[in-house]
Amino acid sequence: MIDIDGRDEDFFVHGYQQLTKACDLPGVDAKIIKTVLNDFVRIYKGRTVTDNSGGAGEYPSAWLFLMAALFNPKLIVESGVWKGHTSWLFRNACPNAEIHSFDIRLGQLRCKLDDVSYYEQDWMSNDIVSNLDINESSLAYFDDHINQCLRVKQAYDMGFKYVIFDDNEPVIDGRYNVGMPACPTLQLLYSDYKYGEKITYERKGEQHVYEYLEDDVYEAVKYIKNYFILPESPCSVTFVELVN
Ligand SMILES: C[S@@+](CC[C@H](N)C(=O)[O-])C[C@H]1O[C@@H](n2cnc3c(N)ncnc32)[C@H](O)[C@@H]1O
């Protein structure tokens, strides 16, 4: 029996089956989900980035591995590489996928793989992404702390149907409890907060205020068909199905 941050196989099976129902993904037999989880546990033990502070720990990594392996995309575009752990995770989950990984700063990269293409720039800064063969079997992953509504619009424009977000943080009592919220997050988009309301957060001991503005929303609701926040995910890893 596996134990990933206190959760067993049945927990992940239940969560993954909820996800498939929420986001029009093919159903997967519990046995297969358990096999992939056991692969994750074995592979994760040999990870190159052993200290991934600032990036995904074991529990979100398990979900990312599971979703990527079972969805099995032919193409993955990642924004927010940091030390390279999530690129490594996607490569292990999807050995045959083409992977393109973007970060505006690659100086932190500790695990550089020969069969991943890294770019030190925002994914929209030139034509790289628009020249890729993006279709329904492609996956975009955003863990870059950039406006999640903007990322939804950009992913839609690029032709993605399936997107994963990290850090889809909620606003609780007018506050984001993280230092670099991707304002506005999708949880803010689907909340009762109104445009013009002010949301605070603290970064490195300094208080910041974000004013929720319609201009920041890019009509994101129009592009989102379904949306599922993975259970008990402290960084609110979220799977999004975009409209066609
Ligand atoms: C939380 S880290 C990514 C962690 C990584 N996905 C992991 O779990 O190991 C966020 C990264 O986003 C990067 N970033 C900030 N702005 C960006 C942008 N416009 N495009 C791509 N990456 C960006 C930062 O440089 C940082 O490396």
The ligand as a Gaussian input file, in Angstrom:
#p B3LYP/6-31G(d) Opt

LIG

0 1
 C        6.899000      28.126000      -8.695000
 S        8.187000      28.253000      -9.837000
 C        7.914000      26.874000     -10.896000
 C        8.085000      25.577000     -10.187000
 C        8.150000      24.328000     -11.047000
 N        7.013000      24.197000     -11.916000
 C        8.187000      23.138000     -10.104000
 O        7.145000      22.779000      -9.543000
 O        9.271000      22.595000      -9.888000
 C        7.695000      29.621000     -10.790000
 C        8.608000      29.940000     -11.952000
 O        7.906000      30.809000     -12.834000
 C        8.859000      31.606000     -13.470000
 N        8.208000      32.702000     -14.184000
 C        7.896000      33.945000     -13.757000
 N        7.334000      34.658000     -14.765000
 C        7.282000      33.835000     -15.840000
 C        6.812000      33.967000     -17.157000
 N        6.277000      35.098000     -17.617000
 N        6.912000      32.907000     -17.985000
 C        7.466000      31.738000     -17.558000
 N        7.934000      31.556000     -16.308000
 C        7.843000      32.587000     -15.468000
 C        9.811000      32.002000     -12.359000
 O       11.039000      32.426000     -12.891000
 C        9.894000      30.675000     -11.580000
 O       11.011000      29.915000     -11.998000

